[in-house]
Amino acid sequence: MKLISKISQINLIDKVLFDSLCLIENYKKIMPENVSKFEIIDEESFVFSIKGMPAIKLKISEKNMPSKIILKSLDSKIDFSLTGFISKSDDQISSFHLEFDGNLNPMLQMMVKNPLQSFINDLSENIKNLS
């Protein structure tokens, strides 16, 4: 299943936004309000949970300066990745969006599609908290 977030504009140049997303502590700033837990595991990974759902561990698995950063799930019942795409809009503004790509059975897809879409839209919108 592949989901794509809305595109957000942020008042940061692409390289600064990329550097911000390489710092795990910044992910707490972009998490939606319904996140009940956020813990940093190490410099490359963190765990979070949303009310009513199990904890999810993510690790930065790939960095392509300054246009893409990929987070992969760890120890999760669902194998998925979140890819952040950064593009330069002008000298001071960047565009950002997320893609969720996961291997989900059809029954699970039906249950999680709308909450996941909302989650990645919130993350993409909250990217403005980094400026």
KENU-659673 format. One record per residue: residue in three letters; x, y, z of N, C-alpha, C in turn. Coordinates in steps of 0.05 Angstrom, whole numbers, plus 5000, padded with zeros to 4 digits. Atoms other than C-alpha are relative to their C-alpha. Layout:
# KENU-659673
ALAXYZXYZXYZ;...
END
This chain:
# KENU-659673
MET501749775000500050005000501850255000;LYS498549755001502650684982498150245005;LEU501649754994500051345011501950234997;ILE498449765004502452044994498750235015;SER501149784984501652645040499650244982;LYS500249745013499653345021502850134999;ILE497449855002505453795000499850245017;SER499849764982507554315051502350174991;GLN497949815005511654935042501250085027;ILE498649924976516855125094502150214994;ASN498149785004521055745103502849935008;LEU497250094996527655375103501149924973;ILE498850105024532555235047500249695002;ASP500150295000532754505026502249875017;LYS497850124984539554355058499550025030;VAL500649974972537354635125497849825009;LEU502250184994530854245124501049715001;PHE498950265000534653615106501749955025;ASP498450034976539653725163498249975025;SER501850014977533853835211498749725002;LEU501350265000530653175190502049775006;CYS498050194993537252815202500449985030;LEU499849994970536752995277497549875012;ILE502350154989532252495312498350165019;GLU501649844981530152985367498050184986;ASN501849835014526753405314497449864992;TYR502550145007521652865299497850045021;LYS502049944980518353005365498450254994;LYS501249745007516853715340497949974978;ILE501950025023513053465279497849785005;MET502050214994509052895312497350135005;PRO502749904994501452995315499550015030;GLU500749964972498153185381499249735013;ASN500950254988495352475391502249805005;VAL497850184993502252175400500349995030;SER499950034971502451895471502749945011;LYS497350074991509751685473501950074977;PHE497849965019516151905439502649975015;GLU497550054987522951635459502249974979;ILE497650035018529751705425501549755009;ILE498550244994533351035421503050064996;ASP497249935006539851285389499950234979;GLU499849785019542251795338498549954974;GLU501350075026538751425281497249895004;SER502650124996532351155313498550105024;PHE501849924978526351295357497649825000;VAL502550154997519950975382497850205007;PHE502349844993513051295385497549845000;SER502650135001505951095397497850214999;ILE502449845002499251385380497949875018;LYS502050104981493651315430498449774986;GLY501550225010490350635420501449824980;MET498550165019495850345376502649915013;PRO497550094989502149945391502350194992;ALA497749845005508950285393501349934973;ILE498750035026512650385327502850105002;LYS497249915000520250405321500850064971;LEU499149925026523250775263503050075001;LYS497249955002530450835240500650144973;ILE499149885025533651295189501749794985;SER498650215015535750805135501550104976;GLU498749895024537851255078499850305001;LYS499949715002539951985069501150074973;ASN499149905025540452305001499950315001;MET499949714997542653025013499550154974;PRO501949894980538653475006497149934993;SER502750045011532653154973498349775012;LYS501650234991530652515008501249885026;ILE499250154976530852165076497949785004;ILE501850234997527951475088500249885028;LEU500350134974525551195155498849724995;LYS501150285002524350435160499149915027;SER501050114975520350065212502049795011;LEU498450204986524049645264498249855019;ASP501550154980521149085306497050044999;SER502849955003514349215278498649774986;LYS501650215013508848745257499450084971;ILE500549905027508249175195502650104989;ASP497649915014514049255147499450244982;PHE500649765016513949965120502350205001;SER498149785000517950575103498550264997;LEU501049735003516651315107502250164986;THR498049855015520351725055499250294999;GLY500549725002520852475061501450114976;PHE498949885025521852854996500150305004;ILE499649724997524753554998500850114972;SER499349865025525054024938500250305005;LYS499549714997527554734932497850144984;SER502049835014521955224915501250264990;ASP498449775008526255844915502350025020;ASP497649974983532256124954499549965030;GLN500650014972528656115021497849805007;ILE502350174995522855625013500549724988;SER499850285009522654865007497249885000;SER502550164999516954384991500749735013;PHE499550254987516153745031497549834998;HIS502250194998511753125027501149735008;LEU499450274990511752415055498749794983;GLU501250235012510551745023500249775020;PHE500150244984508451145064499949774980;ASP500050245017510050475031500249765018;GLY500150234982508049845068498749754988;ASN501150265008506549115058497849925020;LEU502250064982499649035089498049824986;ASN502150175012494448505079497550174996;PRO502349845008487848745049498250085023;MET501749944977483948705115501350235016;LEU498649794984489249125152499950264985;GLN500149755016489449625094497550155004;MET502649874996482049755102499850145027;MET500249894973482849885176501850245005;VAL498149794994488950335174500450214979;LYS499549815022488650705108499450295008;ASN500849724993484851325133501750115024;PRO498349904979488651385200502950064991;LEU497349965010495351305164500150254982;GLN500149765017493451825112500050255017;SER500249774982491552305167502750055014;PHE497449984986498052155204502250124983;ILE497949895017502652285145499450294991;ASN500749725006498752915127500750185023;ASP499349844976499653165199503050045001;LEU497149984999507153015197501050204979;SER499249825021507853375131499350295006;GLU500849734992503953975156501650115023;ASN498549914976507753995222503050054994;ILE497249945007514354045185500650295003;LYS499649714996513254795192501050065028;ASN499049964973514854705266503150005001;LEU497150015000522154625246501350274991;SER498949745009522855335218500250205022;
END
